Amino acid sequence: QERRANGSAYFNMAERSLLPPLCKKHRDLSDYAPGVRPVVKALYTGNLLVKWRVVAQAAGTLLTIEAYIPGDTVPFLMYTHIVSEQQRMGRYFDSIPEDPKYEALPLDEKDWASLIIMQRFLRQKGCEAAGLLSENACYRMIDTISGHCIQMKLYKDACDFRLLLADISIAAGFDWIDTHVIYLAENLEAAKKNKLAAAIYSELASNDSIFDGAGRRGGQSLIHGYAGLAYKRAGDYVNSEAQYIAAIRFEGKEWEFTDPAENNASNSLRNLLFMYDAVCQGYGCGLLTSDEDVHLMKVGCVVFALLGRAKIIRVSGGSFRDMAISTVRTWKMLKPKFAKERNALNAFLDACAKPDIDSYQMTLLSYLKREDITFPMLTGKQKKAAQKDFISSNQWASKTVAREHLDNGNFVLFDSRIGCANCNKMEDKNERFMVCPCKTVKYCCKTCQREDWNKH
């Protein structure tokens, strides 16, 4: 209650509802055959009777759930799930015996039925069941079902299971609650709820107590980076910048600087630069023209100019095509002392060390001779084409990459616009690159992979 009163993004999630997202998918009852209507009504909107038991066995913990239409004495579906420390096993609901009401359901709704019953069961009895299961058993069971939702492209329902797991974990006092909430945020991104995911990441990253202890500060930087990427996908570039700078601040100054396109630089720095590049692209096509956007673009140009002077990035001919022209103009606007490589790098590091985002921006802008920089904008057909490309590429990246991340079971460490690790060609929605087995770089073709092999 205290967290809700303080505006907690997680505890104030409106996604908590009496019925799961799948319940919104059913059709009008008149669209179903008369014999199947009682099942449909019980599943989606009506009363549902569930009997359940948990039994400890030598092979592991057995959870059995039987679903009944009120008034029936025979279950129309039964579910068993066995979880051991060594492996996870489970099968989704079976019709036992073959109930004609269930068998008359459309094929896709048979799969939906099993998920709906589990969602409604966990809403009512999840905490009680968790008290009888181990934390590991509870996690593995819900994780398996959430993965099934992802395979069926039911991303909102995958979020629903993750939210249930996080709520149950908090109520039951399980360990690693923050991990469950992170998984929830990842699923929210796949469901195109980027702003909410970003707010949850940000809330977690700002909770220092989660990251107390040796070796956990790196995790705090990572979660700030996740928040920055989620805000960027939501089109909130101001908050995205703040989160990336917070991540860089936690990483400290001991970075191995090379061209970010070569995947050896700070992940947070690379994603910060891609964010500035996106703002520049949006400004150039006339979609990001507010005072905040222009201010952010000025700051980004100073960052690019400093890192270019420090020979950390290649401004021309590198990955950041949209920022290149504006940065060349900004070079001429820097004060003379920042022309030296070491001075330029220290100036950027000093700005990152400032305690808040406003002082970071003010420090960077103080490096200019004057702030009245003008930036080029497209016109005519070029502008319309660029607007279409900006919108479609951002929508593609925000949805597709987040969903691929869940399908592959990998953490997203890099911005989705990363280019070929050898030639720096950029990936887009029409051309997908090959992912190296290490999961950290991509290549546009076999030739580039071979050329980059020794270096990588």
Long-range contacts (C-beta under 8 A, 24 or more apart in sequence): 8-203, 9-196, 9-199, 9-200, 9-202, 9-203, 10-166, 10-181, 10-184, 10-200, 10-203, 13-163, 13-196, 15-159, 15-160, 15-163, 16-163, 16-167, 18-123, 19-44, 19-45, 19-120, 20-115, 20-116, 20-119, 20-120, 20-123, 20-157, 20-160, 21-154, 21-156, 21-157, 21-159, 21-160, 22-112, 22-115, 22-116, 22-119, 22-154, 22-157, 23-116, 25-112, 26-109, 33-104, 35-100, 35-101, 35-104, 36-101, 36-104, 36-105, 38-69, 38-101, 39-69, 39-76, 39-101, 39-102, 39-104, 39-105, 39-113, 40-105, 40-109, 42-69, 42-70, 43-112, 43-113, 43-116, 43-117, 44-116, 46-70, 48-117, 48-120, 50-117, 50-120, 50-121, 50-124, 50-125, 51-75, 52-121, 52-125, 52-129, 54-129, 54-132, 54-133, 57-82, 59-84, 60-84, 60-85, 60-89, 60-137, 61-133, 61-134, 61-137, 63-129, 63-133, 63-141, 65-117, 65-118, 65-121, 67-93, 67-117, 69-101, 74-99, 75-99, 76-101, 76-102, 77-102, 77-113, 77-114, 77-117, 79-114, 79-117, 79-118, 81-141, 81-144, 83-133, 83-134, 83-136, 83-137, 83-140, 83-141, 85-136, 88-140, 88-141, 88-143, 88-144, 90-141, 90-144, 92-148, 93-117, 111-152, 115-145, 115-148, 115-149, 115-154, 115-157, 118-145, 118-161, 119-157, 119-160, 119-161, 119-164, 122-161, 122-164, 122-168, 123-164, 126-164, 126-167, 126-168, 127-168, 127-171, 127-172, 130-168, 130-169, 130-171, 130-172, 130-174, 131-172, 135-169, 135-172, 135-174, 135-175, 138-165, 138-168, 138-169, 138-172, 138-174, 139-165, 139-169, 139-174, 139-180, 146-187, 150-190, 150-403, 150-406, 150-407, 155-187, 155-190, 155-191, 155-192, 155-403, 155-406, 156-191, 158-187, 158-190, 158-191, 158-406, 159-184, 159-187, 159-188, 159-190, 159-191, 159-193, 162-187, 178-204, 178-207, 178-210, 182-223, 182-226, 185-226, 185-230, 186-402, 186-405, 186-406, 186-412, 187-406, 189-230, 189-233, 189-398, 189-402, 189-405, 190-399, 190-402, 190-403, 190-405, 190-406, 192-398, 192-399, 194-230, 194-231, 194-233, 194-234, 194-398, 194-402, 195-230, 195-231, 195-234, 195-236, 197-230, 198-227, 198-228, 198-230, 198-231, 198-233, 198-234, 198-236, 198-239, 198-240, 198-243, 201-226, 201-227, 201-230, 201-243, 202-227, 202-239, 202-243, 205-243, 205-246, 217-250, 218-250, 220-250, 221-247, 221-248, 221-250, 221-251, 221-268, 222-247, 222-411, 222-413, 224-250, 224-268, 225-267, 225-268, 225-271, 225-413, 226-412, 228-268, 228-271, 228-272, 228-275, 229-271, 229-412, 229-415, 232-271, 232-274, 232-275, 232-278, 232-415, 233-394, 233-397, 233-398, 233-402, 234-398, 235-394, 237-275, 237-278, 237-279, 237-288, 237-293, 237-296, 238-292, 238-296, 240-275, 241-272, 241-275, 241-276, 241-296, 241-299, 241-357, 242-357, 244-268, 244-269, 244-271, 244-272, 244-275, 245-272, 245-352, 245-357, 245-360, 248-272, 248-352, 249-352, 249-353, 253-349, 257-310, 257-312, 257-345, 258-312, 259-312, 259-313, 259-314, 259-318, 259-319, 260-313, 260-319, 261-314, 261-318, 261-319, 261-418, 261-419, 261-421, 261-424, 262-421, 263-414, 263-418, 263-421, 263-440, 263-441, 265-312, 267-413, 267-414, 270-414, 270-415, 270-418, 271-414, 271-415, 272-303, 273-303, 273-304, 273-307, 273-313, 273-320, 273-323, 274-319, 274-320, 274-415, 274-417, 274-418, 275-300, 275-415, 276-300, 276-301, 276-303, 276-304, 276-320, 276-323, 277-319, 277-320, 277-321, 277-322, 277-323, 277-417, 278-322, 278-394, 278-417, 280-322, 280-323, 280-326, 280-375, 281-322, 281-386, 281-390, 282-390, 283-375, 283-377, 284-322, 284-375, 284-376, 284-377, 284-378, 284-386, 285-377, 285-378, 285-383, 285-386, 285-387, 285-389, 285-390, 286-377, 286-378, 286-383, 286-387, 287-387, 287-390, 287-391, 294-375, 295-361, 297-326, 297-375, 298-365, 298-371, 298-373, 299-361, 299-364, 299-365, 301-326, 301-327, 301-329, 301-330, 301-373, 301-375, 302-330, 302-334, 302-364, 302-365, 302-367, 302-368, 303-348, 303-364, 304-330, 305-330, 305-331, 305-333, 305-334, 305-344, 306-334, 306-338, 306-344, 306-345, 306-347, 306-348, 306-364, 306-367, 307-344, 307-345, 307-348, 309-334, 309-338, 309-339, 309-340, 309-341, 309-344, 310-341, 310-342, 310-344, 310-345, 310-348, 311-341, 312-345, 317-424, 318-424, 319-417, 319-418, 319-419, 319-424, 319-426, 321-426, 325-376, 326-373, 326-375, 326-376, 329-373, 329-374, 329-375, 330-368, 330-373, 333-368, 333-369, 333-370, 333-373, 334-367, 334-368, 334-369, 335-367, 335-368, 335-369, 338-367, 392-429, 393-417, 393-428, 393-429, 396-428, 396-429, 397-429, 400-429, 408-439, 410-439, 413-440, 414-440, 418-442, 420-444, 420-445, 420-448, 421-448, 421-452, 421-456, 422-448, 422-449, 422-451, 422-452, 423-448
